[in-house]
Amino acid sequence: MNSITRRSPVIDSGLRPAPEETLRGRNVKSGPFGVLDIGTTKIACLIGRAESDGRLRALGFGWQRSRGIKSGGIVDLDDAERAIRAAVGAAEDMADMRLKSVYVNLSCGQPESRLFNVQWPVDGRAVSSDDIRRVVREARLRASTEGRVTIHALPLNFSADETPGVTDPRGLFCDTLTAQLHVVDGSSTALRTLAACLSRCELDIAALVSAPYAAGLAALVGDERELGATVIDMGGGTTSMAVFYEGQVVHTAQLPVGGNHVTTDIAMGLSTPIAHAERLKALYGSCHASPDDSRELLPVPSVGEAEHQIAQVPRSHLISCIKPRAEEIFEMVKDRLETAGLGRAGNGRVVLTGGASQLGGVRDLASQILERPVRLGRPAGVIGLPDSAATPNFATLTGLLAFASGDGQVMQDIDFESERQSGWFGRLVDFLKNRV
């Protein structure tokens, strides 16, 4: 198949979306779904569906090295379109179907996270679904800022008059309904560019999902989500985090530094080409020094020199380029978590995902700086997922599939999409469908 040509539609009645099923207290959407992870180093697409027992099954998978992407945002529409088409086309080939829409990770547009408390008058009657919709609408209005678009408005908990800790207030009688909501937004211009690029690829946006939120859905176990855990997704151009507590995501943040910055530090410190710096990082890189590092010599070509002129550099020099940047990343994460003031929610276990999390010694360094237990998170629970995708750097991708099936979504029987689609983003999508 041509790398930038999508397949023709394939009619397969067995792959048509099925009605929603109730499973383990939540509505499970059967699919099939297409999800797309657009990152600085790779673009990946996964097609899957939910089985009758709620487990996810992969139907198609494809990925490409990113082109036209920087720090999670699109900087070249033509290059990004080619890479997206190639990744999506490979997944469509494997699944033998054509996608019309995709769930997409939000890593562009400087996403920000805020908590809002909203009070809504109920006047002594029973709380209805309409009341909850109005509360979400009010939170979106309060969060509205010029140049920003609300992506998530997630109800965390409710109070019915003086009764706190209510998960679902419908049917309760009260005078005032109070809700705490977690709102995530992003830059409208960056999202315009993203929507335009996907429209050129003949794809609609089913939903945008915060990247670390999706990574958490893939990498955290149920007890971690409930008791409190922080997912740190270490990408190429950015490092993002999501804090989960009592089953909900309560905070997200993104830092403009990632694995590519480590590679650049190596290239500059050893005066070697970027491609070789990446190879050195992958093969010999570590955040921890050992006594033998000064005696172990590594072949390092110099920038601008002939290919046969190879310098021999002690491994200790390589580690001295890597460790300061890795320390900086975790110090920034620590500062951000302390500034957020999350209390118990921000003091739980840490789970690392993303390509940069596979650097040697990174788990121990994170535990030392953050002063918390740390483990490496891998995607779990997807049947038929290729071995190449069952690694920490594809956690966001598989988490997007979990989100599409209903995981992590509260009160799924309430249609919050009508609120979202009536806003700016819905109008933008409609405009692009007709004009781009």
C-alpha positions in Angstrom: 0.0 0.0 0.0 1.2 3.5 -0.8 2.4 5.1 2.5 0.1 8.1 2.2 -2.9 6.4 0.6 -5.8 5.2 2.8 -7.6 2.0 2.0 -11.0 1.9 0.3 -13.9 1.3 2.7 -14.4 -2.4 3.5 -17.9 -3.5 4.4 -17.8 -6.0 7.3 -21.0 -6.4 9.3 -19.1 -8.1 12.1 -17.2 -4.9 12.8 -20.2 -2.5 13.1 -20.6 -0.8 16.4 -22.7 -2.8 18.8 -25.1 -1.4 21.4 -23.6 -0.5 24.8 -23.5 -3.3 27.4 -23.5 -2.9 31.2 -20.5 -4.6 32.8 -19.1 -4.3 36.3 -21.1 -1.2 37.1 -20.2 0.8 33.9 -21.4 1.0 30.4 -19.0 -0.7 28.0 -19.1 0.5 24.4 -18.2 -2.4 22.1 -16.8 -0.4 19.2 -14.8 -0.9 17.0 -12.8 2.3 17.8 -9.8 4.0 16.3 -7.4 5.8 18.5 -4.4 8.0 17.5 -1.4 9.0 19.6 0.4 12.0 18.1 3.7 12.5 19.8 7.0 14.2 19.2 8.9 11.0 18.4 6.2 8.7 17.0 2.6 8.7 15.6 0.7 5.5 16.4 -2.8 4.2 15.6 -4.7 1.3 17.2 -8.0 -0.1 16.2 -9.8 -2.3 18.7 -13.1 -3.3 20.3 -14.4 -4.6 23.6 -15.3 -8.2 24.0 -18.4 -9.4 25.7 -16.5 -9.9 29.0 -15.2 -6.3 28.8 -11.7 -7.1 27.8 -10.2 -5.1 24.9 -9.1 -6.7 21.7 -6.6 -5.1 19.2 -7.7 -5.5 15.6 -5.1 -3.3 13.9 -1.9 -1.4 14.8 0.5 0.9 12.9 3.1 3.5 13.8 5.5 5.9 12.1 8.3 8.1 13.2 6.9 11.5 13.7 7.4 14.2 11.1 6.1 17.7 11.4 5.6 17.5 15.1 7.5 19.4 17.8 6.8 19.3 21.6 3.5 17.4 20.8 2.3 20.2 18.4 2.0 20.2 14.7 4.6 22.5 13.0 4.4 21.2 9.4 1.0 20.2 8.1 2.2 18.3 5.0 4.8 16.2 6.9 2.4 15.5 9.8 -0.4 14.5 7.3 1.9 11.9 5.6 3.0 10.4 8.9 -0.6 10.2 10.2 -1.9 8.7 7.0 0.9 6.1 7.0 0.2 5.0 10.7 -3.5 5.0 10.2 -3.3 3.2 6.9 -1.2 0.4 8.4 -3.7 -0.1 11.2 -6.6 -0.1 8.8 -4.8 -2.7 6.6 -4.4 -5.0 9.6 -8.0 -4.6 10.8 -9.4 -4.7 7.2 -11.6 -1.7 7.8 -11.5 2.1 7.3 -11.8 4.6 10.1 -14.0 7.7 9.9 -13.1 9.1 13.3 -10.5 8.7 16.0 -9.9 9.4 19.7 -6.8 11.6 19.8 -4.4 12.4 22.7 -4.1 16.0 23.8 -0.4 16.8 24.1 -0.3 20.1 22.2 -1.6 23.5 23.1 -0.1 23.8 26.6 -2.8 21.9 28.4 -3.7 23.2 31.8 -5.7 21.6 34.7 -7.9 23.4 37.2 -10.5 22.5 39.9 -13.9 24.3 40.1 -16.6 24.2 42.7 -20.1 24.8 41.3 -23.3 25.3 43.3 -26.6 24.7 41.6 -30.1 25.5 43.0 -32.4 22.4 43.1 -35.1 24.0 45.4 -36.0 20.9 47.4 -36.7 18.5 44.5 -34.9 15.4 43.4 -31.6 15.9 41.5 -31.9 14.9 37.9 -29.6 14.2 35.0 -30.5 17.7 33.7 -29.1 19.2 36.9 -25.8 17.5 36.4 -25.6 18.6 32.8 -26.2 22.2 33.9 -23.5 21.9 36.5 -21.0 20.7 33.9 -22.1 23.5 31.6 -21.6 26.1 34.3 -18.1 24.7 35.0 -17.3 25.0 31.3 -18.5 28.6 31.3 -16.5 29.5 34.3 -13.4 27.9 32.9 -13.8 29.6 29.5 -10.8 31.8 28.7 -10.1 33.7 25.5 -7.8 31.6 23.3 -8.4 28.4 25.3 -10.8 25.5 24.6 -12.2 23.2 27.4 -11.4 19.5 26.7 -12.5 17.8 29.9 -15.0 18.9 32.5 -15.0 15.9 34.8 -17.3 15.7 37.9 -15.3 14.4 40.8 -17.8 14.5 43.7 -21.0 16.1 44.8 -22.6 17.5 48.0 -26.3 17.5 48.5 -26.9 20.4 50.9 -24.7 19.5 53.9 -24.1 15.9 52.9 -20.7 15.5 51.2 -19.0 12.6 49.4 -21.9 11.9 47.0 -20.7 10.0 43.9 -24.1 10.1 42.0 -26.6 12.6 43.5 -29.5 11.7 41.1 -32.7 11.0 43.0 -31.5 12.8 46.2 -33.6 15.6 47.5 -31.8 18.9 48.3 -32.0 22.6 48.1 -28.4 23.1 46.7 -26.3 20.7 44.7 -22.5 21.4 45.0 -20.0 19.8 42.6 -16.3 19.7 42.3 -15.1 19.4 38.7 -11.7 18.9 37.1 -11.4 21.0 34.0 -8.6 20.6 31.4 -8.2 23.1 28.5 -5.8 23.8 25.7 -4.8 26.5 23.3 -7.4 27.1 20.6 -4.9 27.8 17.9 -3.0 24.6 18.4 -6.3 22.6 18.4 -7.3 24.4 15.2 -4.2 23.1 13.6 -4.7 19.6 14.9 -8.3 19.5 13.7 -7.2 20.8 10.3 -4.5 18.2 9.9 -6.9 15.3 10.8 -9.5 16.7 8.4 -6.9 16.6 5.6 -6.4 12.9 6.6 -10.2 12.4 6.2 -10.6 11.8 9.9 -13.1 13.3 12.4 -12.2 13.8 16.0 -14.4 11.5 18.2 -12.9 13.0 21.3 -9.7 14.6 22.6 -8.2 12.9 25.7 -5.5 14.3 27.9 -2.3 12.2 27.2 -1.3 11.4 30.8 -5.0 10.7 31.6 -5.0 8.0 28.9 -1.6 6.7 30.0 -3.0 6.2 33.5 -6.0 4.2 32.2 -3.5 1.8 30.6 -0.8 1.6 33.3 -2.6 1.9 36.7 -4.3 -1.0 38.5 -7.7 -0.4 40.2 -6.2 0.0 43.7 -3.7 2.6 42.5 -6.4 4.7 41.0 -8.5 4.4 44.2 -5.7 4.9 46.8 -3.8 7.6 44.9 -1.1 7.4 42.2 0.7 9.7 39.9 1.5 8.7 36.3 4.5 10.4 34.7 4.5 10.0 31.0 8.0 10.6 29.7 7.8 11.4 26.0 10.3 12.8 23.5 9.4 16.4 23.6 7.4 16.7 26.8 6.9 15.1 30.2 3.3 15.0 31.4 1.7 13.8 34.6 -1.8 12.8 35.9 -2.8 12.3 39.5 -5.5 9.8 40.2 -7.4 9.5 43.5 -10.6 7.8 44.5 -10.9 6.4 41.0 -10.7 9.8 39.3 -8.1 11.9 37.6 -7.8 15.0 39.8 -4.9 16.8 38.2 -2.8 16.9 35.1 0.2 18.9 34.0 2.8 19.1 31.2 6.4 20.1 31.2 8.3 21.2 28.1 11.2 18.7 28.5 11.6 15.1 27.6 13.8 12.4 26.2 14.8 14.4 23.1 16.4 16.9 25.4 18.6 14.2 26.9 19.7 13.2 23.4 20.6 16.8 22.6 22.6 17.1 25.8 24.6 14.0 24.8 25.1 15.3 21.2 26.4 18.6 22.6 28.4 17.2 25.4 30.2 14.6 23.3 30.2 16.6 20.0 28.5 13.7 18.2 25.7 13.7 15.6 22.1 13.5 17.0 21.5 10.1 15.5 24.5 8.6 17.2 23.6 10.4 20.5 20.3 8.6 20.4 22.0 5.3 19.8 24.4 5.8 22.7 21.5 6.7 25.0 19.6 3.6 24.0 22.5 1.1 24.2 24.7 2.5 27.0 22.7 5.2 28.7 21.9 5.3 32.4 21.1 7.7 35.2 23.5 5.9 37.6 27.2 5.8 37.6 29.3 2.7 38.5 33.0 2.2 39.3 33.6 0.6 35.9 32.2 3.4 33.9 35.5 5.3 33.6 37.2 2.2 32.2 34.5 1.2 29.7 35.2 3.0 26.4 32.5 3.8 23.8 33.0 4.5 20.1 31.9 8.1 19.4 32.1 9.7 16.0 32.6 13.5 16.0 30.5 16.0 14.2 32.1 17.1 10.9 34.8 14.4 11.0 35.3 11.5 8.6 33.3 8.4 9.4 36.4 6.4 10.1 37.6 8.9 12.7 36.1 7.5 15.9 36.9 8.7 19.3 37.0 6.5 22.4 35.0 8.1 25.2 34.6 6.7 28.7 31.0 5.7 29.6 31.2 8.0 32.6 31.2 11.0 30.2 27.9 9.7 28.7 26.3 9.3 32.1 27.5 12.8 33.1 25.5 14.2 30.1 22.3 12.2 31.0 22.0 12.4 34.7 21.7 16.2 35.2 18.8 16.4 32.7 17.0 13.4 34.2 17.4 15.0 37.7 16.0 18.3 36.3 12.9 16.5 34.9 12.0 14.9 38.2 12.8 18.0 40.2 10.3 19.9 38.0 7.7 17.1 38.5 8.2 17.4 42.2 7.8 21.1 42.2 4.7 20.9 40.1 3.1 18.4 42.4 3.9 20.4 45.5 2.6 23.6 43.9 -0.7 21.8 43.0 -1.4 21.3 46.7 -3.1 17.9 46.3 -2.5 16.6 49.8 -3.0 12.8 50.1 -3.9 12.5 46.4 -0.4 13.7 45.4 1.5 11.5 47.8 0.9 8.0 46.4 2.9 5.7 44.3 4.5 6.9 41.0 4.1 4.9 37.8 6.4 5.8 34.9 5.4 5.4 31.2 6.6 6.7 27.9 9.8 6.0 25.9 12.1 7.9 28.1 11.0 5.9 31.1 13.0 3.0 29.8 16.4 4.7 30.3 18.5 2.7 32.7 18.3 3.7 36.3 15.5 6.1 35.8 13.2 4.4 38.2 15.7 4.6 41.1 16.4 8.2 40.4 12.7 9.1 40.3 12.2 7.3 43.7 15.2 9.1 45.2 14.0 12.6 44.1 10.2 12.2 44.5 10.7 10.2 47.8 8.0 7.7 46.8 7.8 4.1 45.5 8.1 4.0 41.8 7.4 1.3 39.2 7.5 1.1 35.4 4.0 0.9 33.8 3.2 -1.2 30.8 -0.1 -1.5 28.9 -2.1 -4.4 30.1 -5.4 -6.1 29.3 -5.5 -5.8 25.5 -5.8 -9.1 23.7 -3.9 -9.4 20.5 -1.7 -6.4 21.1 1.6 -6.8 19.1 4.6 -7.3 21.3 6.1 -4.2 19.9 3.2 -2.2 21.3 3.2 -3.8 24.8 5.8 -1.4 26.1 5.7 1.7 28.2 6.0 4.0 25.2 2.6 2.8 23.9 0.7 3.3 27.2 -1.1 6.4 26.0 -2.2 4.6 22.8 -3.8 1.7 24.7 -5.2 4.0 27.3 -7.0 5.9 24.5 -8.6 2.6 23.5 -9.7 2.0 27.1 -11.2 5.5 27.2 -13.1 4.9 24.0 -14.7 1.8 25.5 -15.9 3.8 28.5 -13.1 3.3 31.1 -12.5 6.4 33.2 -15.7 8.1 32.1 -18.1 9.1 34.9 -21.9 8.9 34.5 -21.8 7.5 31.1 -25.5 7.4 30.7 -25.6 11.2 30.7 -24.9 12.8 27.3 -22.3 15.4 28.1 -21.3 15.5 24.4 -24.2 17.8 23.6 -22.6 20.4 25.9 -19.2 20.0 24.3 -20.4 20.0 20.7 -22.5 23.1 21.2 -19.4 25.0 22.2 -16.5 26.4 20.2 -14.8 23.0 19.5 -17.9 21.5 18.0 -18.4 24.5 15.7 -14.7 24.2 14.7 -15.1 20.6 13.8 -18.3 21.3 11.8 -16.5 24.1 10.0 -13.5 22.0 9.0 -15.8 19.1 7.8 -17.2 21.5 5.3 -14.3 23.7 4.4 -10.9 21.9 4.7 
